[in-house]
Amino acid sequence: MVVKTNHFEQTSNVLFERIKTALILAVGFVVISTQSSALIFSFLISGSMFFVAWEWANLASFASRLSKFIFSSCFILIISFLYLKLGLAAGTTQINEQLSLTILFVGVIFWIISTYFLYHYPKYSDLWNGRYKLSIMGLLTIIPAWNGMILLKYFNPNGYLLLLAVILVAVADIGAYFIGKSFGHRKLAEKLSPNKTWEGVLGGSVACILATILLVPLVNFLVPEAIGINVVSSVLLILTVIFFSIVGDLLESMLKRNQGIKDSGDLLPGHGGILDRIDGLLAVIPCFTLILSIITR
């Protein structure tokens, strides 16, 4: 009885930490997405992505703090260069759309190719495994997502479209977790992530569809820029969120398994690292933003 009580208390404490951290992150993201200018938002997102790059260094087998700092600093140097090329500056209302869309397209291609390697895992692992190959993968993961979030903010300065993407990914993730935990039996990718099931995928998909049905009318009312989002494009965006959120999650699971680690970091109490919480979002944002840019032109 004492053992069961202690286990229940530990589980409750972990759940409390997860909920508390999630609420703090959610409130903070809503504030910076909706209340900050596009330039300030880009600075804040860039700072956050520095820590994501730091955690990716763990997945790329950089062990020392110095090597992680060098990798993260290289990321900062690259996005500093992109700041100039994209035209990110005070008072700017538009950025270099052609370059931005090119970066998004490269990101989408990367995630499509990643799907192939995930499907055949562990076959072909020699093609992507290795410190420098994994470093390039990190840049192809982080930079298009960074660019996509900033483009969404410039496209819709109120930040509602960005919040829509984040909410849909979160809802899909939550639906998959609870349905998979309660009813999951058929494994989705046992070699990559034993806990993920097809029932979880179905639960996440249904949750995402329901959230979209509820949110799209509100988005069309609040966001004049989204006037081109009709039924067909809504379905396309839903499929994008569902598919790429799974791919992003599985890719991080594959890389963590490759390094023999449970979490990408320990920055978030009860959650692990930042990368553990946004892996699906990193994959969704490039395709979501690219499709949205096309259908609203």
C-alpha angles and dihedrals in degrees: 000000000000091000092051091048092050091048091050091049092049091049091048092049092050091048090049091051091049093050093045093049092045092052093049091049092046094050092045093050093047090052097049092042096051105026106039127079118252092256095049089046090053090052092050093047091048090053091050092048089055088067091045088054089048090055092045087059086067089057090048090054097249101153107178126071090235094056091047090049091050092050092047091046090053087055090052091049091052095050090044087058089047090051088064096043094046091049097237106172143131112290093014113136097179133041134201096291096184093056092042093052090047090055090049091049091052088050093051091049089050092053092047090052089046089057089060093053092045091052092051097039127176089019114090091018089134088067094062105020118098135082098265095040090052090047091056089047088054092054091047089052101044105035098054090047091048090049093046095053092049092048090051090052093050091045092051109020092189088067096228096126091052090049089050091057093046093047094049092050091047093048092049090049094048093046091049092048098051098038092043092049093048103038107009118130110136111075118232099199109349094177091056105032117001094194096059116095139181088243087058090051090052092048092049091047093051091047091050093049092049091048090050092050089053098042106039095071088050092048092049088053097045100035117054088181089066095060089117093063104108132159095282094048090044090056090049092051091048092052089048092053094046097045101040095041087059092045092050092049093048093047092056090045089053093050093046090050088048090056095038095238131132101210134024090230145331102245096113116060111235093005108063114223134356089250090057090060101042103036092109092044092053089059096041101048100066095051094037092052094043093052092044091051091052099046094046098047 
